[in-house]
Amino acid sequence: MSASAAPGPQLPPPGGCRAREILEIVADKWSLYVVAALGNGPHRFNELKRGIDGISQRMLTVTLRGLERDGILTRTVRDVMPPHVSYELTPMGTTLVAATTPLIEWSTRNLAAIDVARLEYDARAARREASRQ
């Protein structure tokens, strides 16, 4: 960091990279969508699949298992026919909703600006590449 740069928020030490490991798990795009959906209450698998645009059945299964393993959600099986399986956030998972909601809102608010920035960047890169040839 240069001396003229404004200091950013002070991040805690990485704790032997454990914090980074957890962030990689819970901050991937599918986990964020699942946690956000479950922030509205328990859901069954197919409700989640229908509500999360673009997620495959396999990716949803993998994501749910990972979040369950990390204590972010619980999986409840009711012994009825057909079996009724639902997913719900744990208290820790609820705190994750509170932590990630601003990120999701920021992303939604800035989608158009990011699209414009990407188009402008790609156009500049194309012009530079064309001028080299």
Backbone torsions as a table, in degrees:
resi	resn	phi	psi	omega
1	MET	NA	135.1	179.3
2	SER	-79.4	161.6	-178.2
3	ALA	-66.0	-25.9	-177.3
4	SER	-86.7	-10.4	-178.4
5	ALA	-74.6	138.9	177.6
6	ALA	-70.4	136.2	179.9
7	PRO	-67.4	139.7	177.6
8	GLY	-91.6	-173.3	177.6
9	PRO	-63.0	144.4	179.5
10	GLN	-79.9	116.2	179.1
11	LEU	-88.0	145.1	177.1
12	PRO	-67.2	156.6	177.3
13	PRO	-58.9	149.1	-173.6
14	PRO	-65.8	-8.0	176.3
15	GLY	59.2	49.5	-179.7
16	GLY	66.9	29.7	177.9
17	CYS	70.4	6.5	179.1
18	ARG	-64.8	-40.8	179.7
19	ALA	-62.2	-41.4	178.8
20	ARG	-63.4	-39.9	178.5
21	GLU	-59.4	-45.4	179.8
22	ILE	-68.5	-41.4	178.1
23	LEU	-60.1	-38.0	178.3
24	GLU	-62.6	-33.4	-178.8
25	ILE	-76.4	-52.8	-172.2
26	VAL	-83.9	-16.3	-177.1
27	ALA	-99.1	6.0	175.3
28	ASP	-71.3	157.9	-170.7
29	LYS	-60.5	-38.6	-177.5
30	TRP	-70.8	-38.8	178.3
31	SER	-61.6	-41.9	178.9
32	LEU	-61.3	-42.3	179.1
33	TYR	-66.2	-41.7	179.4
34	VAL	-63.8	-47.6	-179.6
35	VAL	-61.7	-42.5	179.0
36	ALA	-62.3	-43.5	179.7
37	ALA	-63.2	-41.9	-179.2
38	LEU	-74.0	-13.9	174.8
39	GLY	-63.1	-19.5	177.8
40	ASN	-90.8	2.6	179.4
41	GLY	121.4	175.8	-177.5
42	PRO	-62.5	148.6	177.2
43	HIS	-140.5	151.5	171.3
44	ARG	-85.2	164.6	-176.5
45	PHE	-53.4	-52.6	-175.7
46	ASN	-66.7	-29.2	175.0
47	GLU	-65.1	-42.5	177.7
48	LEU	-64.1	-45.3	-178.3
49	LYS	-60.5	-42.9	178.6
50	ARG	-68.0	-32.1	-175.1
51	GLY	-85.6	-13.9	-178.3
52	ILE	-111.7	98.8	-175.3
53	ASP	-60.6	126.0	173.1
54	GLY	92.5	-8.4	-178.4
55	ILE	-81.9	135.8	177.9
56	SER	-84.7	163.4	178.3
57	GLN	-60.0	-44.1	-179.7
58	ARG	-63.3	-44.2	-178.8
59	MET	-66.5	-37.7	176.9
60	LEU	-64.2	-43.3	178.3
61	THR	-59.8	-47.7	-179.5
62	VAL	-62.1	-43.8	-178.9
63	THR	-64.5	-45.4	179.5
64	LEU	-61.8	-42.6	179.4
65	ARG	-62.8	-43.2	179.3
66	GLY	-63.7	-43.3	179.4
67	LEU	-68.1	-34.4	176.2
68	GLU	-66.7	-44.6	-179.8
69	ARG	-60.0	-36.4	-178.6
70	ASP	-84.3	0.5	177.3
71	GLY	81.3	16.8	-179.2
72	ILE	-84.0	-32.5	179.3
73	LEU	-140.6	164.1	174.7
74	THR	-117.5	150.2	177.3
75	ARG	-113.2	122.7	-179.0
76	THR	-117.1	126.1	177.7
77	VAL	-108.8	122.7	175.8
78	ARG	-97.9	130.7	-175.2
79	ASP	-80.3	75.4	175.8
80	VAL	-130.6	170.8	177.8
81	MET	-112.5	123.4	-9.1
82	PRO	-69.6	159.7	-179.7
83	PRO	-56.3	140.4	-179.8
84	HIS	-109.4	112.5	-179.5
85	VAL	-113.4	128.4	176.9
86	SER	-130.3	158.1	-179.0
87	TYR	-122.2	139.3	-177.9
88	GLU	-146.2	145.7	178.4
89	LEU	-69.5	144.0	171.4
90	THR	-82.0	172.3	174.0
91	PRO	-55.7	-39.2	176.7
92	MET	-64.4	-40.1	177.8
93	GLY	-62.1	-35.6	178.0
94	THR	-63.9	-37.4	177.0
95	THR	-67.8	-29.0	177.1
96	LEU	-67.7	-36.9	175.9
97	VAL	-58.5	-47.7	-179.2
98	ALA	-60.7	-37.0	-178.5
99	ALA	-74.9	-33.6	-173.8
100	THR	-96.4	-17.6	-179.8
101	THR	-55.5	-44.8	177.6
102	PRO	-60.0	-36.3	178.2
103	LEU	-65.2	-44.5	179.1
104	ILE	-64.4	-42.7	178.5
105	GLU	-63.7	-41.8	178.1
106	TRP	-60.9	-44.2	-180.0
107	SER	-60.0	-45.6	-179.3
108	THR	-63.9	-43.7	-179.6
109	ARG	-63.7	-31.5	-172.5
110	ASN	-105.1	7.1	-178.8
111	LEU	-54.6	-48.5	-177.0
112	ALA	-63.5	-42.8	-179.5
113	ALA	-65.5	-37.7	178.1
114	ILE	-66.6	-41.6	177.0
115	ASP	-59.5	-44.2	179.1
116	VAL	-63.5	-45.6	-179.9
117	ALA	-60.0	-41.3	179.2
118	ARG	-64.7	-43.6	178.6
119	LEU	-61.9	-43.9	179.5
120	GLU	-63.7	-43.0	178.7
121	TYR	-61.8	-47.9	-179.7
122	ASP	-61.2	-38.4	179.1
123	ALA	-66.0	-43.8	177.6
124	ARG	-61.8	-43.2	-179.6
125	ALA	-63.9	-40.1	179.0
126	ALA	-65.4	-40.4	178.2
127	ARG	-64.9	-41.3	177.8
128	ARG	-62.9	-43.5	-179.4
129	GLU	-64.7	-41.9	179.9
130	ALA	-65.0	-35.6	-179.0
131	SER	-72.3	-20.6	178.0
132	ARG	-79.4	-19.6	-175.2
133	GLN	-89.9	NA	NA
